């Protein structure tokens, strides 16, 4: 029976997720400090929405690329770099 949880891969993904959340929190706090809702609420709201859209689209692209690699691995039966 194949194992689907590799501890090394789990820790790498966890570390990258923590780094991503730090970057997002820095971006949002930078927006709040420089262009807070009390100074220009319309622009602040649009920029905050752009940050969240960027996060969502980046996650979607990562899932698509990861799914393509997993599909290619199970479709070909070996890693693409071993061809």
Secondary structure, 3 states (H helix, E strand, C coil): CCCCCCHHHHHHHHHHHHHHHHHHHHHHHHHHHHCCCCCCHHHHHHHHHHHHHHHHHHHHHHHHHHHHHHHHHHHHCCCHHHC
